[in-house]
């Protein structure tokens, strides 16, 4: 069961509305408009470097088109789209040189999102991080076209580094955006690996290991969500009296969001049931409980509520025993699974690079992954779904299979996840069968299963 708050915030983010608006107290941040000011931090903050990078973006709508596959036949509004030529890509890249400099400067500083403590920010950067990652991909594509494979790898892996910074001080929606950002870099890396020399592959392994060292545990993501949710509630309390009655009018944007979330309890419902202090205490306890859950393997998580339907607000009011906090926050299985799946893919990418370097130098793949450490990998990456075991590996002559045990925690020897057929999937049935879901059985096989 996905959190209704998360599902709505993700949809609103795509639509250009902000997560803070979800708290009924923020306004949307139109793309390309000036970002809201914030007080200067006492130490350099990568957040400010990314703000500067976003301000520096030129022709941002063209960046996504420039990295699109040549097979793509239609543009933003269904019109025929011509592939960008290399000179056109180079011109667009030159135009955005300042933005790239700011991104690289951000890598030198810790990332601190002010929204987590204020509850007032509108997460204006999240919708633009994907544009910055596409710019890094564009830079890599141009370098690859020029024959600079090592430079292309650095650019593609910088997209992964960008994602790690987004996750380092974020919330659930930040982690989902980071996963999308990193997927761009991972996809390009899979394409270029076969063309790398042994030395280029080994250099890429070292870069990947540095990126993996930046990984943020999911319990820290929940801690960020806890801080932000409590700050958001405190801010929204101003709109209600002590009995939970609304005392300020809704803005137009807030009315639209209220319609989307009409079956969810409002802050007023929480206050009416628990009081303001009680709402904060229960929310804090709920989030602390989630943190303790995600410190264990995914396969040991508590069962989800059944059926997967949220009660109506009328039913909630009639049932004094219903846990409004749990209904509002939902479970975190979806975001937790996405985060672990992304971690598994990053670790398998590091192993794949090491395997390629080994192949280039020995003319064969190793019999076991232990042959890779410490010569090609400092240490073997652990499977995030089985923290005490390494990534799975099956050599098959001139090929190999890399896999994670997946959400069920069972090592199926590289047998991939194949979800049961669902007639409702229609043309997407094959994609659906390969998708990694909380209830999926089988292993997550590199190059086969989808997040």
N, C-alpha and C positions, 0 to 999 in steps of 0.2 A: 504494500500500500504506500503510495507516494504522499508526502505531506501536501495538503491542499495549499498551504502557504507557499511552499516551494514551487508547485506547478503553476500557480497564478503568477508568482514573481518572475519565473522564467518566461512565461508568455508575455508579461508586461515589458520585460527587458527587451525581448525581441521586437516588440511593438514600439519601443522608444520611451516607455514609461519607466520610472525608477522603482527600485525595491522600497525605498523610503516612503514613496507614495502609498505603498501597501499599508503603512502604518497610519494612513489617513491624515498625514501631516506634511507630505512633500509634494513637489511639483516635478513634472517630467523635464528631462534635459535633452532638448532637441540637438540632434547630431550637428556638429559644426559650429554651434553657438558657444560663446565664452563660458568657460567652466566657472563655477562659483568660487569666490575667494575663500581661503582658509588661513588660519593663523600659522605663522612660521614655526616649525619645530626647532628645538634647540640643537638637534643633530641633523646632518644630511639625511633626507628621506627619499628613497627611490620613487615614492608616490609623486613627489614634485617633479622629478625628472620625466616621469610618464605623462604628467599633465603638460609639460613643455613639449614633449614629443607629439602629443595629440594636437596641440595648438599649431605645430609646425607642418602637419600633414597637408599635402597639396593633391588635388584631384583624387581624393580618397576612394571615390566610387570606381575609378578606373583600376585601382590596385587589385581588387578581386578579379576583375575581368582579365587582367594581364597574366595572372597565374592559372587561369582556367585551362582545362584540357582542350587541345585542338579539336577533340571530338564534340565538344559542346557546340550546339548549333543555334541556340537562341540566347538573346540577351536578357536584360532585366525585365523588359516588358514584352517578351516574345519575339522581338525583332531579330533578324539574322545578324549574327555577330562574327566578325572577321577576327582570326587569331592575331594577337599582337606580334609584330615583327621584333627582332632583337634590337634594332635601333630605337623603336618605340619604347621598349622595356627599359633600355638604358637611359632614355630621356626622362621617363617617369621616375626612375631610381635617382637620377641626378637631382631632380626637382625635390626629392624627399630626403636628401642627404642630411639635412639638419635633424629631421625626426630620428633617423638612424643613430646619429651621434648622441642624442638624448637617451635613446634606449640603451646604448652601450654604457653610458654614464650611470644609468639606473642600476646596472649590474654591480657597480662598485659600492652601492649603499644598501642598507637594510630597508625592507619595505614595511611601512606602517600605514594601514588604512584608517583615517580618522573616524570613519563611520562606526567602527566597532565600539568606540567609547562615547560618541556624541549622540547617536540615534537620529541625528538631524541630516546627515549627508544623504545624497541621492544615488550613491554608487555610480557617478557619471562616467567613470573610466571603463567600467566593465564592457559596455557595448563597443568601445573603441579598441580594446585590447586585441580583438580578433583582426582589426585592420592593421595594427602594428605587427602582428605575427605574419600576416599576408605580405607585408612589406619586407620582412626578413626572408620569406620564401622567395619573393621576387628577386631579392639580392642574390640568393643562392642559385636561382635559375639562370640569372645572367652570368654569374661566375662559372657555372657548369657549362654554359654555351660557349664560353671563352676558353674552356679547357682547364679551368682552375678548379679541380675536383676538391682539393683540400679546403679552399676558400668556400666552396659551396657547402661542404659539410659543416664548417663553422657557422655559416648563416642558418642552415637548417636546425642545427643543435641549439642555436641561440633562441629559436622559437620554443624549444623545450625549456630553456633557462627562463625565458619570460614567463612561461606557465608556472614554473616553480615559485617565482616571486609572487605571482598572484595568489597562490595557495598559502604562502608563508604567513599571511596575516589576513585571512579572509573568512567567509562564511560558506554555507552550503552552495549558494548560487555562484560564489567565486570559484569554488572547486569545479563546478560543472563548466564554467567558462574556461578555466585553466585546462581541463581535459580536451575541450574543443580546440583550443590554441595549440596544444601539444600534438594533437592528432595530425595537424598540418605538417609539422616537422617530421613526425614519425613516418608518414606516408612518403615524403620525399626521400628520407633516408633509406627506406626499403628499396626504392628505385635505383639509388646511386651505389649502394653497397657492391653489387657485382662488378662495378667498373673501378673500384679502388685497388690500389697497390697494397702490399702487405704493410708498408710503413704508413700509408694514409689510413688504413683500417686501424692500426695500433694507436695512431694519434687520436682517431675518433673514439676509440675505447677509453682512452684517458679522459677525454672531454666528457664522455657519457658517465664515467665513474664519478667525476666531479659534480655532475648534475644530479646523479642519484644520491650523492651525499647531502644534497640540499632538501631531500624529501621531507615533507611535513606530515607527521602522523595524523591520522584522521581524528583522533581525540582532540588534537589542537584545533582542527577545523570546527569541531563542535564547541570548543571553548570560545572561539570567535563568534559562533552563532549565539551562544549563551550571552556573551557580553553585549552583542548588538541587540538581541531580543529584549533584554532587560532595559537597555537605554531607550529603545523604541517604545516600550510600554510606558516608561516614566514620562516620555514626551507626550504620548497620546493621552495620558491621564488628565492632562490639562483640558481636554475636550469633554470630560465627564464629571458629574458631581459624585458625591460619596455613595449614591445609590445606583450609579451606573447609567444615569440619564444624560443624553447628549446635551451639551450647553452651548456648542458652537455650530454654525451651519456648515454643511458639507460643500466643498468646492465641486466644480464640474467633474474634474478628474476623480475626486473621491467618490462621487456618485457612480461613475462608471465602474470603479473598482468594487464598490459595495455590491453592485449588481452581479459581477463575476463571482464574488464570494458570499452570495446571499445566504447559502446554507451553512456558512462557517460562523462560529460564535464571534462576536465583536468584542472589543475591549470593554464595552459597556456590559455585555453579558458576563464577562469575567469578574468585573467589579461587583455586579449585583450578586453573584454567587459567593465570591471569596473576599471581597473588599480589596482595596488597592494594595495594602501590605501583604495580604494573603495571596494575591495574584502573583506578586513578585517572588514570594517564598516558594510557591508551588512550581512556578516556571523554572526557578533556579534548581530546585530539587529534581525536576523532570530532566533538565539538560545534564545535570551531574550524573543521573542514572544512565543516560545515553552514552556519556563518556566512558563509564565503566563497562558497558556492553561492547563497545567497539575496540576495547583493549584485548578482547578475546577473539579467536578465529571466527570468521563470518559464518561458518557452518554451525557454530554453537549459539547463534543468536536466538532470542526468544521467538516463539511463533507469532505471526502477525494476527491481528484481530480478524475475525470472520463473521459475516461476509464483508467484502471490500466495498462497503457503502457507508458513507457518513450519514448520521442521523440528521433530520431537519432541525432547524432551530426550535420549532414547536416541540418536537420530541425531546430535544435537549432540555428545554425548560420544564417539561413534564417529569423528566427523570432526574431527580435530585442527586442520584448516585453517579451520573455520567461525569467523566473526567474531562472538563472543558479544555484543560491545558493539552491533554493528549489528543483531543479532537482537533484543536487548532494547529498543533505542531505536526501531528501525524507521526509516522515512523521515518527513520532515516535509511532504510534498507536500500532504496534506489540510489541515493547519492553515495552511500558507503560502497555499494557494489561497483558503481562507476569509477570511484576513486581507486579501489583495489584492482579493478580490471586495467585501468590506465597504468597503475604501478607495475603490474605484471608485464604489460606490453613494453614499457620502458626498459625493464630488466632483461626481457628477451631480446630487445634491440641491442643492448650492450653485449649479450652473449653471441648474438648473430655476427656482430662486428668482429669479435674475437675469433669465432669459428672461421670467418672469411680470411682473416690474417693467417690463421693456422694452415688453412687450405693452400694459400698462396705460397707459404714457405715449405710445406711438407708434401703437397700434392695429394693429400687425403684429409678427411675430417678425423678428429680424435675419437678414440674408442669410448672414452668417458669425458665428462666435462672437467674432471680433476686434472687432466693434461693441460688445461688452459691456465691454471693458477700455479705459481704467480707470474709466469712468463707473459701471458696475454691479458689476464685479469688479476688485479690485486687479490681479490677473493671472489668466490662464486656468489652471484646474487641469490638471495633467498626468495622463495615463492611467497608472495603476500597472502595467499590463501592457505598456506601451510608453513607458517613462520619458521619451523624447525627443519624444513627440507629445501634443497636448492631447486631451481627451475628444472623441469623435466627435459630430458634429451634422449632422442633415439637416432643413432647414426644409421643411414640407409645407403651405403655405397657413396655415390656422388651427390646424395641428398641427405637431409636430416629433418627431424621433427622437433620443434621446441614447443613446450606446453606448460601450462599451470594447471593445478588440480581443479581450479574453479570453485564456484560457490558451495558445492556439496562437500568439499574437503576430501574427496576420495580420489586416489590416483588410479585412473582408468587406463594407464599405459599409453596415453596419447590418443585415445579414442575421443573424437571431438564431440562437443555439445550438439545434439540434434533434437530440438524441441519437438513435441508432438505437433502434427498437422492441425491447423486451425482454419476451417473454411472461410472465416471472416477475413483472413489475410489476403485472399485473392492473388493478384499478380506478385505480391511481395511475400508469398509463402516461403520461398527458399531463403530469403533474407531473414525472415522471422524465425525459421528453424535454426539458423546459425547464431541468432542473437543471444547474448549472455543475460540471463534473468536470475532473480534471486532463487527461483525454484528449479533452475536448470540442473540437469545431471550430465556428467561427462566432463572432459577437460577443455580448457581454453587453449586452442591450438593456434599458434602464430600463423597469420596469413589466411586463416579459415573463419574463425569465429569473430563476430562483431560485438562492439560494446553496446 
